Each structure stands twice: as structure tokens, then as C-alpha cells.
């Protein structure tokens, strides 16, 4: 709060009542993200996920929203004493690469990190960058699991040969 100074005359044997209205020297900020599990940073310090409420000192502050496999969004906000700042940050842009999957036999199911992406052959153009677990499966065949590194604007090719399950 802003400093408050006042001269007071105190007399012997008397009670002196003092009333002070303190004025804030900060702003109250509420920062909310549209993306689930997005991290909120203010002036380089991580404040939390999805929503943050707190005090900002007077001046300019850099607000960053970060999420794995997405482009970071940043914005400068200016706070003034006593302000209430409510900011809904925009959705983050995903960073994607391409995964081209073929299999023998064809029509095998493709799962990436447990999510269904259809069947082979398939050119998947919007796979999030980073290490992904790719699972190729078909009834009567052994499932193939592989870690695949997806890079921005690059095509990764996987040709999978499924092995028939042995009858017991």
C-alpha cells in the first residue's frame, strides 16, 4: 500500500483517534488461459496453470503462456495502482509435424499416445511435435509399439510389417 503520513497532536490524558484510508500501490490481476494445462509466467516467474490471481506492482509486466508442443504466447500488460486487470489469453498455436505410416498388411489401426488416428496407410499432417508413442495393430497380428520423434514441419516415415500371431 502507499505510504500515508499525517501529523498528529497528542495531548496528555486524552485519547486520540486516528483513521487512515490506505490506497493500494498495486493492481489485482486475474490471468486465465483458454488452453488446459498451460503454464502462466509473469516476468519470467511461473505462477501456475490455467488461471492465476494475484497482485502486480505498478508498471509493465511480461505475461507468457506456455504449453508443451505449442508456441509460447506473450504480452506486456501495464498495471496502475488500484486497477483490476482481467485477461483471457488466446489459444496457443500447436507446433506440428507429419507422420506417414504404412503397414503390411494394410488397414492396421494407428494409435498415437493412445488416441485413434484411423488406419494405414495414412499421412497424418497435424501430429504434435515431441516424442510420441505410436501403436500399430490389427486383429490376428502382433501389435507394434514404437517411440517416434516428431519435429516441426518435417515428415517422419514409418513402414511397419506386422507379424501374424501364432495359433496355440
C-alpha positions in Angstrom: 0.0 0.0 0.0 1.0 3.6 -0.5 2.7 5.2 2.5 0.4 7.5 4.5 1.8 10.3 6.7 -0.1 12.6 8.9 0.9 15.0 11.7 -0.9 14.2 14.9 -1.1 16.3 18.1 -1.2 14.1 21.2 -2.2 15.7 24.5 -1.6 14.3 27.9 -4.6 12.4 29.4 -6.6 12.5 26.1 -7.4 9.7 23.6 -6.6 10.5 20.0 -8.5 8.5 17.4 -6.8 8.1 14.0 -8.5 7.0 10.8 -6.4 6.1 7.8 -7.6 5.0 4.3 -4.8 3.1 2.8 -4.5 3.2 -1.0 -3.1 0.3 -2.9 0.1 0.7 -4.8 -0.6 -2.5 -6.8 -3.1 -3.9 -9.2 -5.2 -7.0 -8.8 -4.7 -9.3 -11.8 -6.7 -12.3 -12.9 -5.0 -14.1 -15.8 -6.9 -17.0 -17.5 -5.8 -19.3 -20.3 -8.0 -20.9 -23.0 -5.7 -23.9 -23.1 -5.9 -26.6 -20.4 -2.6 -27.3 -18.6 -1.0 -24.1 -19.9 1.6 -22.5 -17.6 1.3 -18.9 -16.7 4.6 -16.9 -16.3 4.8 -13.3 -15.2 8.2 -11.5 -15.6 9.8 -14.9 -16.1 8.4 -16.5 -12.9 6.0 -19.4 -13.2 2.8 -18.5 -11.3 0.6 -21.6 -12.0 -1.6 -23.4 -14.5 -4.8 -22.3 -16.3 -5.7 -19.4 -14.0 -3.7 -17.1 -11.7 -5.0 -14.4 -9.4 -2.6 -12.1 -7.6 -1.1 -8.7 -7.1 1.1 -6.9 -9.6 3.3 -4.0 -8.8 2.7 -0.8 -10.7 4.3 -0.8 -14.2 4.8 -3.1 -17.2 4.8 -6.9 -16.8 5.5 -9.6 -19.4 2.9 -12.3 -19.3 3.8 -15.6 -21.0 1.6 -18.6 -21.6 3.5 -21.9 -22.3 2.4 -25.4 -23.1 4.4 -28.3 -24.4 4.3 -28.7 -28.2 2.7 -25.3 -28.6 4.1 -21.9 -29.5 4.5 -19.6 -26.5 2.3 -16.5 -26.4 3.5 -13.4 -24.6 2.0 -10.0 -24.0 3.0 -6.9 -22.0 0.4 -5.6 -19.6 0.6 -2.3 -17.7 -0.8 -2.1 -14.2 -1.8 1.0 -12.3 -2.4 1.3 -8.6 -5.9 0.2 -7.7 -6.6 -1.4 -11.1 -8.3 -4.8 -11.5 -6.9 -6.4 -14.6 -8.8 -9.4 -16.2 -7.0 -11.0 -19.1 -8.3 -14.1 -21.1 -5.2 -15.2 -23.0 -5.8 -16.6 -26.6 -5.4 -20.2 -27.5 -1.9 -21.4 -28.2 -0.9 -22.5 -31.7 0.2 -26.1 -31.8 3.6 -27.0 -33.3 3.1 -29.9 -35.6 4.9 -32.3 -37.9 3.9 -35.1 -40.3 3.8 -38.8 -39.7 3.5 -41.0 -42.8 2.5 -44.5 -41.7 2.2 -47.6 -43.9 1.8 -51.2 -42.9 1.9 -54.7 -44.3 -0.9 -55.8 -44.2 -2.8 -52.6 -44.7 -5.8 -51.3 -42.8 -4.0 -51.6 -39.4 -5.2 -49.3 -36.6 -3.0 -46.3 -35.7 -2.9 -45.0 -32.2 -0.7 -42.1 -31.2 -0.3 -41.5 -27.5 -3.5 -43.7 -27.1 -5.6 -41.5 -29.5 -7.1 -43.1 -32.6 -5.8 -41.8 -35.9 -7.5 -44.2 -38.3 -5.9 -46.9 -40.3 -2.9 -47.4 -42.5 -1.8 -46.2 -45.0 -2.1 -42.7 -43.7 -0.3 -39.3 -44.0 -1.0 -37.6 -40.6 -0.2 -33.9 -41.1 -1.0 -32.5 -37.7 0.9 -34.6 -35.1 2.1 -32.5 -32.2 5.9 -32.3 -32.0 7.9 -34.2 -29.4 8.3 -37.9 -28.5 5.2 -39.8 -29.4 4.2 -43.5 -28.7 2.9 -44.9 -32.0 1.0 -48.2 -31.8 0.0 -50.2 -35.0 -2.3 -53.1 -34.5 -4.6 -55.5 -36.5 -6.6 -58.5 -35.4 -4.6 -61.7 -35.8 -1.2 -59.8 -35.8 1.2 -58.8 -33.1 1.0 -55.2 -32.1 4.0 -52.9 -32.9 4.8 -50.1 -30.4 7.4 -47.5 -31.2 8.7 -44.2 -29.8 8.8 -41.6 -32.7 10.3 -38.1 -32.5 8.1 -35.7 -34.4 9.7 -32.4 -35.5 8.2 -29.2 -36.7 7.5 -29.1 -40.4 9.3 -32.4 -41.0 7.9 -35.7 -42.3 8.6 -38.9 -40.4 8.1 -42.1 -42.4 7.3 -45.4 -40.7 6.8 -48.6 -42.7 5.6 -51.3 -40.4 5.5 -55.1 -41.1 3.1 -56.8 -38.8 3.8 -60.4 -37.8 1.0 -63.0 -37.7 0.2 -64.3 -34.3 0.9 -68.0 -33.9 -2.1 -70.3 -33.2 -1.7 -72.2 -30.0 
